[in-house]
Amino acid sequence: MMNRHPAAPRIDGLDTLRACAIVLVLMSHYSVVVSHKATFGFLTEMGWMGVDLFFVLSGYLIGNQILAPLARGASFSLPTFFARRLLRTVPNYLVVLALYLLLPSQLGGSQTAPLWRFLTFTQNIGLHFGETFSHSWSLCVEEQFYVILPLAAVLLASRRHALRWGWLALAGAIAAGMVVRGWAWMAHGQNAISNVDFAVHVYYSSFARFDELLPGVAIAMLKNFHGGLYDAILRRGNALLLGGLAALAIMVYLFLNYYQIDDYGFTFSMMTFGYPLLAASFAVLTLAALSPNSLLHRVRIPGAEQLALWSYALYLAHKPIFKLVLEPLGRWQVDTDGPVGIALVMAAAVLVGWLLYRVVETPFMRARARWFPVAAGSGANVRQDQAGQQRVA
């Protein structure tokens, strides 16, 4: 099948960041599900930040797809956008959800949300740590974001001074996220806020986490509406890389040492301002990844593209696979704290993630390319796979 438009090359820097994000998540959840200790040292403790990196990357990629045609004055089809997003996210998700429902004794958590909540991507509302398929909370936040962002963009585009309103809305939404988290700290015991309240009102809450997607949207706005400034920023690629790494190092230190303090609890300043500052550091690294002048953009890490391509499937599948391999490894007396056990568990997760990508995701992506081909200049990250089919990140 011939493409309607020539494919653009993948951006290696974005693949590297996405690969780093999934590796961080795997290390974090290995501690939660398998070892119950910091198997990978401080990387285990900061592994949850991989989701925040995914949020920033999603904000940029989806924001770019929406804003690129609007910036050109071209038509933007909401039905086509929603159809493309559903074909991208739902098939893998339903397969993994079915696995949880078919194996409740092996995979069930402390509580399981009703099926309709999973099917409407609302199970993150009121979610507690340890519930069934809890890591799908981030998909809920993103799916809700995919509904709100294009509607807001189309609405604002119809107004006078649309760009000014867009930046005001973006800044207001980031401020709103900080207000929600600050209110949660004040309303639920202040420094004594419990892990239960933290899970429900902060960590899993759409209202408290959606603002981390917005720095990525800000990059898309710069690219499409302030091209001169965007190009000037990208010319400083290695400065962006060093600045992003320095900012990330500071945020990691602050989160590890000042977010939750023994005999005190969660701190107001880090709970309120920490998440957007962390997302901002990832946004600077995303700019570095987009800059042709930076090492992050120019250096291709072996395996990063594959991990990036498989990352969505791997994210969904890794926790149930971690749980399912524990029993046979225990029978075989494999030490899951040792290098062999860690390698076996991780390899099983990557293998199943790859199978899900090949068997489920790839056919639906090819069908999507046939049914809803991407328009020229849409801002999507397009590549050619070996079968010559159109693929969009």
N, C-alpha and C positions, 0 to 999 in steps of 0.2 A: 504494500500500500504506500503510495507517495504522500509525503507531507504537503499540506497546503502552503506552509511557510518553512523556510530553511531553519534548522535547529541551531540554537546558540550553544556554545560550550558551557559545561558546568563550571561553576566558580569553585576552585579548589579550596579557597579559604573558608567559604561557607560549609563545604563538606567537612573540613577539619573541625570546625566549631560544632557541627551537628554530631560528628563522631565523638568528640570530647564529651558532649552532653549525654549521650547514651552510655558511654563508659562510666561517667560519674554516677548515673542512676543505677547501673548494674552493681557498682561497688557499694552504694548506699543500701540497696535492697538485699544484697548478699548478707550484710550484717543483720538486717531486720528479720529475714526469713531463714537463713542457714546457720550462720555462726553465732549470732547474738553477741558479738563484740566487734571492736574496731579492727577488723581483719586487715584493712588497707591503711591503717593509721589515720592521719588527719584527712586523707582523701575520702575515707568512709564518712567522717563527720560532715564534710562539705559536699557529699554526693548529692544531697537534695537540691543543690544549686543547679544541677543539670536540667531540672525542669524549668527553672527560671531562664536559663539560656535558651531552651526550646521556645519559651514564650516570646522572647525578644526576636528570635529568628522567624517565628511564625508571624509576629506583628509586621516585620519588614516584608516578608514574602507575600502575605495576603494583602497587606496594605498596598504594595506595589501593583498587584494585579487589579485592585479596585481603582487606584488613583491614576494609573498610567492612561487609561482611555479617557477618564474625566479631564485630565490635564490637556489632552489633545482636542477636547470638545467632541469626542466620538461617543457613540451610544454605549451604554453599559446595561447589560441584561441581568437583572436580578434573578429571574428563573434559571438562566444558564449558569450563573455563578453558584447558586445553591445546588443545582444538579451536579455540577462538577465537584463541589466540596463533599456532597453526600457519597458520590462514587469513590472519592478518594479515602474517606474515613470510615464509612459504615461497614463495608464487607469484612475487613479484618476484625473490626470490633465485634460484630455479631458472631463470628467464629469463636473468638476467645470467650465471649459471654456464654455461648452454648457450652463450652468446656466447663465453665464454672457451674452452670446449672445442671449439667449431666453428672458431675462429680462433687456433690455437695459435702460428702463426708471427708474427702481428701482436700478440697479447696475452700470450703466454707469458712467464713470468719465468725466473729462474735455475734454478728447480726447480718442479715441480707435484706437489702431494699426490695420493695415490690418490683416486679418485672417492668411495669409501666414507667417506673422511674428510670430504669436503665435504658428503656427505649426512647425516652424523651430527653436523655442526657441531663437529668436533674438529681441524680443520686448523690451528688456532692453536697446538696443542701441538707444540713443537719448531720453530715457524715462524721463518724468517730473513728479514731485510730483502731485498726484491727478488723474492720468490717470487710465483708466479701467484696473482692474486686476493687479495693479502695484506691488503687493507683489509677483507676479510670477518672478520678476527680479532675485531673488536669485536662483530659479530653473534654469533660463537661464544660470547663471554663473556656476552652478554645471553641467548642461548638456554639456556645452562647455568644461568644465574641464574633464568630462568623455570621451570625444573624444580625447583631446590632451594628457592627462597623459598616457594612455596605448600605444599610438603611440610613444610618446617620450621614454617610458620605453623600448619598444621592440627595438627601434632604438639604444638607448644607450647600451643595453645589447649585441648588436652585435659588439661593438667596443672593442678594447684592452683597458685595464684599465677602464672598464665600471663603476666600483663603484666610482672611482675618478671623472670621467666625470659626474656621477649622482649627486654627492654632489656639484660639481661646477655649474651644471645646476640649482640645487635647490637654491643655494645661489644667483646666477645671476638673477633668476626669482623673488626672494624676493626683490632684489635691484631694478629690473625693475619696480615693483609695486610702490616702493617709488619714483622713478624718475617720473613716470606718475603723481602721486598726487602732487609732488613738481612742476612739469611743469604746471599742471592745476592751481595751486595757482599763479604762476608767469604770466601765459598767460591770465588770466581772471580777472584782476583787483587787484591781490595780496590780501591785507587785505580787499578789497572791493568786493571780489568774491560774486556773488549773490547766492541765494538759487537755482535759475534756473540752473546756471552754475555748482553749487555744485552737483545737482541731475544728470545732464547729464554727467559731466566729472569725478565725483568722486563716489558718493554714489551708483549709479546704473551701473556704468561702469565695464565691465568685466576686462578691463586692470588695473583698479584701485583697484579691490577687490579680484582678483583671488589669490593673494599672501597669503590670510588668510587661504586657504586650505593647504598651503605647510608645515606649522609646523606639521600638522597631517601626511603628507607624510613622513616627517623627522622621526617621531616616527616609522612608518612602515619600513623605511630603517634601523633604528637602530635595530629593532626587527629581521629583516630577514638577515642582513648582518654583524651586530656587536653584536651577541648574548651575548657574555660575558659582554660587556659594558652595554647593555640593561638590563641584569639580575642584574648587580651591581646597576644600577640606581633604578630599581624597589624594591630592598631590602630596600630602604630608603622611604618607602611608606608614612608614616606620615609626614616626612620632606618635601616630595613633596607636600602633601596636604596643609601644613601650608605655604610653599613657594608660591604655586599657589594662595592660598587665599590672601596672602599679596600682591602679584603682581597684582592680579585682583583689590583689594581695591585701590591700587595706581592708576591704570589705570582708574577706575571709577571716582576717585577724579579729575584726570587730565582732563578727557573728560568733566565732569560736570562743571569744573571751567575754563578751559583754551583752550577748543577746539573752541568755538565760543563765543567771548566776546562782550558785548554790546558796541555800538558806535565804534567798531573796525572791527569785522567780524571774519572769520575763521583764525586761526593762522597757520603759515607755519610749525612749528615744529610738532604740533599735527596732522595736516592733512597728513604730509609726513611720520612720524614715528609712529603715534599713533596706526594705524590699525595692523601692524605686531607685535607691542609690546603687544597689547591686545590679538592677536591670540597666541602669545608665552605664555602668562599667562594661557590661556585656554589649551594650549598644556601641560603645567606642571600639570594642574588638570587632563587632560586625562591620563597622566602617573600615577598619583595617583590612578585614577580609575582602571587602569590595574594592579596595585601593590597589590598582596594578603596581604601585610603587612599593608595597609592603612585602616582607618575607612571608607573612601569613597567606597572602594572595598567590605568591609566585612558587612557593615550595609545595610540592604535591607529596603528601604523606601516604606511603603504601597502605592500602586497605581502608583509608579514610572514606573514599567514595563509596565503597561497598557498604561500610557501616552506616554511612549517611543514607544510602538508598534503603537499607533494611531497618533503619532506626525506628520507624513507626511500628512495624510488625514486631520488632524485637522488644520495644517498650511494652506493648500489650501482652506479649507471650511470656516474658522472662519470669515474672513472679509465680504463675502457676507451674511453670516448668521447674523452677527452684524447689517448689514444694513436692512435686511428683518424683523427682529424682532422689530425694532424701531417703526414702524407705529402701530402695534397692541398694544405694550406696552404704546404708547402715548394715544391711544384710551382708554385703561384701566386705564390711569392716574397713571402708575407705575413710580416712581422716579428712573431713571437709575443711579443716583448718590448715592442712598441709598443701603444698603446691600441686600435688597430683589431684587431690579432691577439688581444690579451687578450679583447676583447669578443666576437670570433667564436668563440673556443674556449669561453668561458664560456657563450655563448648556445647553442652546440651541446649542451653538457652539460645545461643547463636544459631545452632542448627535448626531449631524449631522456628525461630524468627525468620531465617532464610527460607524455609519451606513455606511459611505463611506468606511471605513476600512473593515467592515464585508461583505458588498454586492458587492463591486467592487475590492478592493485590495486583499482580501483573496483568492477569486477564481483564480485570475491571478497569485498570488504567488504559489498556488498549481499547476497550469498548468505549471508554470516556472520550478518547481521542477521535474515535469514529463518530460518535453521536454528538459530541460538543467540542469540536476542534477549537483550539486556542486561536484567537484573532491576532493578527500581526501587531506587534508593539504593545501587547497586553501587559508586559512587565513580568510574565511568568518565567521561571527558570527552566528552559527547555533543553532537552538533550535527545540524541538518537541512541536507542539501545541497539543490540546486535541484530535484532529482527527488523530494524528500520522503522519502528513504530514511534509515534510521538509520545514523549513522556514529560510531564510537568511536575515539578516539585510541590 
